Amino acid sequence: MWHVSSAQSVSQVIAHRGAWKVDSLPQNSIASLHRAIELKCAGTEFDVHLTKDDILVVNHDNDFYGIDIGTATYDELLAKKHPNGEAIPTAEAYLREGMKQKKTKLIFELKTSKLGKERTLHSADLSVELVKRLGAESMVEYIAFDYDACKRIVELDPDAKVYYLNGDITPAQAKQDGFTGLDYHFNVFAKNPTWIRESHDLGLAVNVWTVNTEEGMRTLLNQQVEFITTDEPALLFEVIKQFKKENKKQKRTRNKD
C-alpha cells in the first residue's frame, strides 16, 4: 500500500489474510502468503498478536484453535496445527518468507490486545523493533484499530507507512498525526461520502476493506481509491481488467467525438 503516482488511477489489490479462499488454504498461513504473491497482489494483509512470552505470531482470532494467544506461550500454541499441517507462524518467520520477493507488500495488522492498552503498545514496540532488525522497512506497512498504537509506530519510525482502521477519525486528524492514509470499512466511506476526496486532497492514500462483490469493487474503482482489500483477489483482478478496457473504450469514443 505504498503511495501510487498520480498517473496510477486504478486501485491495486490487497489480499485479506493472504489469498486463501479459492484453494481453501488456512487464513494467515504461509501457504496463503505464497498464493497472494503468486497472484501478484500489490499487498497481502496479515494479523499479528503477542503471546504471553512476548512472541509475535500471525493469526486473525484471539485464539488459535481454542488456545488463547495472549495468555499462552508460543510453545503452548505449537500443540495445535492448521488443517494443512502448518504451525502458527511467528511474525518473524512470516516476514522472512515474504521478504524473499520484492513486489507484494506485507501489510502488518497489529491486533489490539484484550489484556489492555499497555500490552497493545508493547506489541507495537516489539513489531517496529522486529521490522527494523530484519531490514524489512521497505516491504512492511502497518495497520491497526488502536489509534495510540498507530501513533506509537509513527513515533518509533517516522518514515513508516501507517494506516488507521477503526473508522472514527477524520482525514484531517489522520494527516495531523502523521499517518500515511486511512484504511476503513466500505460502510464508513458510504456514511462519510466526502472522506475519500478529503483524504486525496490532503495527500493521504485510501484503502477500503473488505470488498468482495463486483458492484462494490466497481464503485470504489470509480472513486479512484488507491487500494482495495478483498477475500476475492482473483475476482478483483478481473474486475480491474474489465474496468480498464471500458475506460479505454470510452476514451476512444470521446476522442472520436
DRENDO-1510 file (C-alpha; in Angstrom, 1 decimal, always signed):
<recs>
REC; n; res; u; v; w
REC; 1; MET; +0.0; +0.0; +0.0 .
REC; 2; TRP; +2.8; +2.4; -0.9 .
REC; 3; HIS; +1.9; +5.7; -2.5 .
REC; 4; VAL; +0.6; +5.5; -6.0 .
REC; 5; SER; +1.7; +8.1; -8.5 .
REC; 6; SER; -0.9; +10.5; -9.9 .
REC; 7; ALA; -0.7; +8.6; -13.2 .
REC; 8; GLN; -1.9; +5.5; -11.5 .
REC; 9; SER; -5.7; +5.9; -11.4 .
REC; 10; VAL; -6.8; +2.2; -10.9 .
REC; 11; SER; -6.9; +0.7; -7.5 .
REC; 12; GLN; -4.5; -2.1; -6.5 .
REC; 13; VAL; -5.3; -5.4; -4.9 .
REC; 14; ILE; -4.7; -6.3; -1.3 .
REC; 15; ALA; -5.3; -9.9; -0.3 .
REC; 16; HIS; -7.1; -10.1; +3.0 .
REC; 17; ARG; -5.3; -12.6; +5.3 .
REC; 18; GLY; -3.5; -13.8; +2.3 .
REC; 19; ALA; -5.1; -15.4; -0.8 .
REC; 20; TRP; -6.8; -18.3; +0.9 .
REC; 21; LYS; -10.4; -18.7; -0.3 .
REC; 22; VAL; -10.2; -20.4; -3.8 .
REC; 23; ASP; -7.8; -23.1; -2.6 .
REC; 24; SER; -9.3; -23.4; +0.9 .
REC; 25; LEU; -6.0; -22.5; +2.5 .
REC; 26; PRO; -5.8; -21.5; +6.2 .
REC; 27; GLN; -6.1; -17.8; +6.6 .
REC; 28; ASN; -2.9; -16.0; +7.7 .
REC; 29; SER; -0.9; -19.1; +6.8 .
REC; 30; ILE; +2.4; -19.2; +4.9 .
REC; 31; ALA; +0.6; -21.0; +2.2 .
REC; 32; SER; -1.9; -18.2; +1.8 .
REC; 33; LEU; +1.0; -15.7; +1.7 .
REC; 34; HIS; +2.6; -17.6; -1.1 .
REC; 35; ARG; -0.6; -17.7; -3.0 .
REC; 36; ALA; -1.1; -13.9; -2.8 .
REC; 37; ILE; +2.5; -13.5; -4.1 .
REC; 38; GLU; +1.8; -15.9; -6.9 .
REC; 39; LEU; -1.3; -13.8; -7.9 .
REC; 40; LYS; +0.9; -10.7; -7.9 .
REC; 41; CYS; -1.2; -8.8; -5.4 .
REC; 42; ALA; +0.1; -5.4; -4.5 .
REC; 43; GLY; +0.0; -6.4; -0.9 .
REC; 44; THR; -1.1; -9.2; +1.4 .
REC; 45; GLU; -2.6; -8.4; +4.9 .
REC; 46; PHE; -1.8; -10.5; +8.0 .
REC; 47; ASP; -2.8; -10.2; +11.6 .
REC; 48; VAL; -0.3; -10.1; +14.5 .
REC; 49; HIS; -0.8; -10.9; +18.2 .
REC; 50; LEU; +1.6; -11.1; +21.1 .
REC; 51; THR; +1.9; -14.3; +23.2 .
REC; 52; LYS; +2.4; -14.4; +27.0 .
REC; 53; ASP; +6.2; -14.8; +26.4 .
REC; 54; ASP; +6.4; -11.8; +24.0 .
REC; 55; ILE; +6.5; -13.7; +20.7 .
REC; 56; LEU; +4.7; -12.0; +17.9 .
REC; 57; VAL; +2.5; -14.6; +16.0 .
REC; 58; VAL; +0.3; -14.4; +12.9 .
REC; 59; ASN; -3.4; -15.3; +13.3 .
REC; 60; HIS; -6.7; -13.5; +13.0 .
REC; 61; ASP; -8.6; -14.5; +16.1 .
REC; 62; ASN; -7.5; -14.1; +19.7 .
REC; 63; ASP; -7.3; -17.8; +20.0 .
REC; 64; PHE; -5.5; -20.4; +17.8 .
REC; 65; TYR; -7.9; -23.4; +17.6 .
REC; 66; GLY; -9.1; -22.9; +21.1 .
REC; 67; ILE; -5.8; -21.8; +22.7 .
REC; 68; ASP; -5.9; -18.1; +23.9 .
REC; 69; ILE; -2.9; -16.4; +22.3 .
REC; 70; GLY; -2.4; -13.6; +24.8 .
REC; 71; THR; -2.2; -15.9; +27.9 .
REC; 72; ALA; -0.3; -18.8; +26.2 .
REC; 73; THR; +3.3; -19.2; +25.5 .
REC; 74; TYR; +4.5; -19.8; +21.9 .
REC; 75; ASP; +5.4; -23.4; +22.8 .
REC; 76; GLU; +1.9; -24.0; +24.1 .
REC; 77; LEU; +0.5; -22.8; +20.7 .
REC; 78; LEU; +2.5; -25.4; +18.9 .
REC; 79; ALA; +0.2; -28.0; +20.3 .
REC; 80; LYS; -2.3; -27.1; +17.5 .
REC; 81; LYS; -1.8; -27.1; +13.7 .
REC; 82; HIS; -3.6; -25.5; +10.8 .
REC; 83; PRO; -5.5; -28.1; +8.7 .
REC; 84; ASN; -2.7; -28.0; +6.1 .
REC; 85; GLY; -0.2; -29.1; +8.8 .
REC; 86; GLU; +1.4; -25.6; +9.4 .
REC; 87; ALA; +2.1; -24.5; +12.9 .
REC; 88; ILE; +1.1; -20.9; +13.8 .
REC; 89; PRO; +3.7; -18.7; +12.1 .
REC; 90; THR; +5.8; -16.3; +14.1 .
REC; 91; ALA; +5.7; -12.8; +12.6 .
REC; 92; GLU; +9.4; -13.1; +12.1 .
REC; 93; ALA; +9.1; -16.3; +10.0 .
REC; 94; TYR; +6.2; -14.8; +8.1 .
REC; 95; LEU; +8.2; -11.6; +7.3 .
REC; 96; ARG; +11.3; -13.6; +6.3 .
REC; 97; GLU; +9.2; -15.6; +3.9 .
REC; 98; GLY; +7.5; -12.6; +2.4 .
REC; 99; MET; +10.9; -10.8; +2.0 .
REC; 100; LYS; +12.1; -13.5; -0.4 .
REC; 101; GLN; +10.3; -11.4; -3.1 .
REC; 102; LYS; +10.0; -7.6; -3.6 .
REC; 103; LYS; +6.7; -7.0; -5.4 .
REC; 104; THR; +4.0; -7.9; -2.9 .
REC; 105; LYS; +4.0; -5.6; +0.2 .
REC; 106; LEU; +3.5; -7.1; +3.6 .
REC; 107; ILE; +0.5; -5.4; +5.3 .
REC; 108; PHE; +1.2; -5.8; +9.1 .
REC; 109; GLU; -2.0; -5.5; +11.1 .
REC; 110; LEU; -1.2; -5.1; +14.8 .
REC; 111; LYS; -4.1; -6.5; +16.7 .
REC; 112; THR; -5.4; -4.8; +19.9 .
REC; 113; SER; -4.7; -6.9; +23.0 .
REC; 114; LYS; -7.6; -8.0; +25.2 .
REC; 115; LEU; -5.2; -7.6; +28.1 .
REC; 116; GLY; -5.2; -3.8; +27.8 .
REC; 117; LYS; -3.5; -0.7; +26.3 .
REC; 118; GLU; -0.1; -1.3; +27.9 .
REC; 119; ARG; +0.1; -4.8; +26.2 .
REC; 120; THR; -1.0; -3.3; +22.9 .
REC; 121; LEU; +1.6; -0.6; +22.9 .
REC; 122; HIS; +4.2; -3.2; +23.9 .
REC; 123; SER; +3.2; -5.2; +20.8 .
REC; 124; ALA; +3.7; -2.0; +18.8 .
REC; 125; ASP; +7.2; -1.6; +20.2 .
REC; 126; LEU; +8.2; -5.2; +19.5 .
REC; 127; SER; +6.7; -5.0; +16.0 .
REC; 128; VAL; +8.8; -2.0; +14.9 .
REC; 129; GLU; +11.8; -3.5; +16.6 .
REC; 130; LEU; +11.3; -6.7; +14.6 .
REC; 131; VAL; +10.8; -5.0; +11.3 .
REC; 132; LYS; +13.9; -2.9; +11.8 .
REC; 133; ARG; +16.0; -5.8; +12.9 .
REC; 134; LEU; +15.0; -7.7; +9.7 .
REC; 135; GLY; +15.6; -4.7; +7.5 .
REC; 136; ALA; +12.1; -5.0; +6.3 .
REC; 137; GLU; +11.0; -1.4; +6.5 .
REC; 138; SER; +10.6; -1.0; +2.7 .
REC; 139; MET; +8.4; -4.1; +2.5 .
REC; 140; VAL; +6.1; -3.5; +5.5 .
REC; 141; GLU; +3.2; -1.2; +6.0 .
REC; 142; TYR; +1.3; -1.1; +9.3 .
REC; 143; ILE; -2.4; -1.0; +10.0 .
REC; 144; ALA; -4.2; -1.1; +13.4 .
REC; 145; PHE; -7.5; -0.4; +15.1 .
REC; 146; ASP; -5.9; +1.1; +18.1 .
REC; 147; TYR; -5.2; +4.8; +17.5 .
REC; 148; ASP; -2.5; +5.1; +20.1 .
REC; 149; ALA; -0.7; +2.1; +18.6 .
REC; 150; CYS; -0.7; +3.8; +15.2 .
REC; 151; LYS; +0.8; +6.9; +16.8 .
REC; 152; ARG; +3.4; +4.8; +18.7 .
REC; 153; ILE; +4.6; +3.3; +15.4 .
REC; 154; VAL; +4.9; +6.7; +13.8 .
REC; 155; GLU; +6.9; +7.9; +16.9 .
REC; 156; LEU; +9.2; +4.9; +16.7 .
REC; 157; ASP; +9.7; +5.1; +12.9 .
REC; 158; PRO; +8.6; +8.4; +11.4 .
REC; 159; ASP; +9.2; +7.0; +7.9 .
REC; 160; ALA; +6.9; +4.0; +8.5 .
REC; 161; LYS; +3.7; +3.9; +6.4 .
REC; 162; VAL; +0.8; +3.7; +8.9 .
REC; 163; TYR; -2.9; +3.4; +8.2 .
REC; 164; TYR; -5.7; +3.6; +10.8 .
REC; 165; LEU; -8.5; +1.1; +10.6 .
REC; 166; ASN; -11.3; +2.0; +13.1 .
REC; 167; GLY; -13.2; +4.5; +11.0 .
REC; 168; ASP; -13.8; +7.2; +13.7 .
REC; 169; ILE; -11.1; +9.7; +12.7 .
REC; 170; THR; -11.3; +12.3; +10.0 .
REC; 171; PRO; -8.8; +12.6; +7.3 .
REC; 172; ALA; -7.6; +15.9; +8.7 .
REC; 173; GLN; -6.8; +14.3; +12.1 .
REC; 174; ALA; -5.0; +11.4; +10.5 .
REC; 175; LYS; -2.9; +13.8; +8.5 .
REC; 176; GLN; -2.1; +15.8; +11.6 .
REC; 177; ASP; -0.9; +12.7; +13.4 .
REC; 178; GLY; +1.5; +11.7; +10.6 .
REC; 179; PHE; -0.4; +8.7; +9.1 .
REC; 180; THR; +0.0; +7.6; +5.5 .
REC; 181; GLY; -3.7; +7.2; +5.0 .
REC; 182; LEU; -7.0; +5.8; +6.1 .
REC; 183; ASP; -7.9; +2.1; +5.8 .
REC; 184; TYR; -11.6; +2.0; +6.6 .
REC; 185; HIS; -14.5; -0.4; +6.0 .
REC; 186; PHE; -16.6; +0.4; +3.0 .
REC; 187; ASN; -19.6; +1.3; +5.2 .
REC; 188; VAL; -17.6; +4.1; +6.8 .
REC; 189; PHE; -16.9; +5.8; +3.5 .
REC; 190; ALA; -20.5; +5.3; +2.5 .
REC; 191; LYS; -21.6; +7.2; +5.6 .
REC; 192; ASN; -18.9; +9.8; +5.1 .
REC; 193; PRO; -19.0; +10.3; +1.3 .
REC; 194; THR; -16.6; +13.3; +1.3 .
REC; 195; TRP; -13.8; +11.5; +3.1 .
REC; 196; ILE; -12.2; +9.8; +0.1 .
REC; 197; ARG; -11.9; +13.1; -1.7 .
REC; 198; GLU; -10.7; +14.9; +1.5 .
REC; 199; SER; -8.1; +12.3; +2.0 .
REC; 200; HIS; -6.8; +12.7; -1.5 .
REC; 201; ASP; -6.8; +16.5; -1.2 .
REC; 202; LEU; -4.6; +16.1; +1.9 .
REC; 203; GLY; -2.2; +13.7; +0.2 .
REC; 204; LEU; -3.4; +10.6; +2.2 .
REC; 205; ALA; -3.8; +7.3; +0.5 .
REC; 206; VAL; -7.1; +5.3; +0.9 .
REC; 207; ASN; -7.6; +1.6; +1.3 .
REC; 208; VAL; -11.1; +0.1; +1.7 .
REC; 209; TRP; -12.0; -3.2; +3.3 .
REC; 210; THR; -13.3; -5.9; +2.9 .
REC; 211; VAL; -14.8; -5.6; -0.6 .
REC; 212; ASN; -16.0; -9.0; -2.0 .
REC; 213; THR; -18.6; -8.0; -4.6 .
REC; 214; GLU; -18.2; -6.8; -8.2 .
REC; 215; GLU; -20.6; -4.0; -7.5 .
REC; 216; GLY; -18.6; -2.8; -4.5 .
REC; 217; MET; -15.3; -3.1; -6.4 .
REC; 218; ARG; -16.6; -1.0; -9.3 .
REC; 219; THR; -18.0; +1.7; -7.0 .
REC; 220; LEU; -14.5; +2.1; -5.4 .
REC; 221; LEU; -12.7; +2.0; -8.7 .
REC; 222; ASN; -14.8; +4.9; -9.9 .
REC; 223; GLN; -13.8; +6.8; -6.7 .
REC; 224; GLN; -10.1; +6.1; -7.5 .
REC; 225; VAL; -9.2; +4.7; -4.1 .
REC; 226; GLU; -5.6; +3.6; -4.1 .
REC; 227; PHE; -6.2; +0.1; -2.7 .
REC; 228; ILE; -9.0; -2.4; -2.2 .
REC; 229; THR; -8.7; -5.2; +0.4 .
REC; 230; THR; -10.6; -8.3; -0.6 .
REC; 231; ASP; -11.1; -12.0; +0.2 .
REC; 232; GLU; -11.6; -12.4; -3.6 .
REC; 233; PRO; -8.3; -11.1; -5.2 .
REC; 234; ALA; -8.8; -13.1; -8.4 .
REC; 235; LEU; -12.2; -11.5; -8.9 .
REC; 236; LEU; -10.9; -8.1; -8.2 .
REC; 237; PHE; -8.1; -8.5; -10.7 .
REC; 238; GLU; -10.7; -9.5; -13.3 .
REC; 239; VAL; -12.9; -6.5; -12.5 .
REC; 240; ILE; -10.0; -4.2; -12.8 .
REC; 241; LYS; -9.1; -5.7; -16.1 .
REC; 242; GLN; -12.6; -5.1; -17.4 .
REC; 243; PHE; -12.7; -1.6; -15.9 .
REC; 244; LYS; -9.5; -0.6; -17.7 .
REC; 245; LYS; -11.0; -1.9; -21.0 .
REC; 246; GLU; -14.2; +0.0; -20.5 .
REC; 247; ASN; -12.2; +3.2; -19.7 .
REC; 248; LYS; -10.1; +2.8; -22.9 .
REC; 249; LYS; -13.2; +2.3; -25.0 .
REC; 250; GLN; -14.8; +5.4; -23.5 .
REC; 251; LYS; -11.7; +7.4; -24.1 .
REC; 252; ARG; -11.5; +6.4; -27.7 .
REC; 253; THR; -15.2; +7.3; -28.2 .
REC; 254; ARG; -14.6; +10.7; -26.7 .
REC; 255; ASN; -11.6; +11.3; -28.9 .
REC; 256; LYS; -13.7; +10.5; -32.0 .
REC; 257; ASP; -16.3; +12.9; -30.9 .
</recs>
